Amino acid sequence: MANGQGVATLDFGSTPAAEAQVDVTGQTGLTASSLCEAFMMSDNSTGTNTTTDHDFAGVSFRIRCGNRVAGVGFTIYVLCLLGLATGQFKVPWCWNG
């Protein structure tokens, strides 16, 4: 079971972009060696992107976590491998350790 989990809102903005990032904060138990993960789920939608858009994002986004700060949180980085993106996407995340 994960020590922390939630959903972050990643915002590419209104101008098509190839990269976006979002900070996950408030993770008091996170350490510098915690394992962090972020991913796409098809049952998510936002006001600007449908569940189908989230499905496509699952195969066209490269998602990685980095910038761990003990007792604070980490950053989710997203790179579009196919085309550009706009608007908001829900990105579930978890961490352990």
Order of alpha helices (4+ residues) and beta strands (2+ residues): beta-beta-beta-alpha-beta-beta-beta
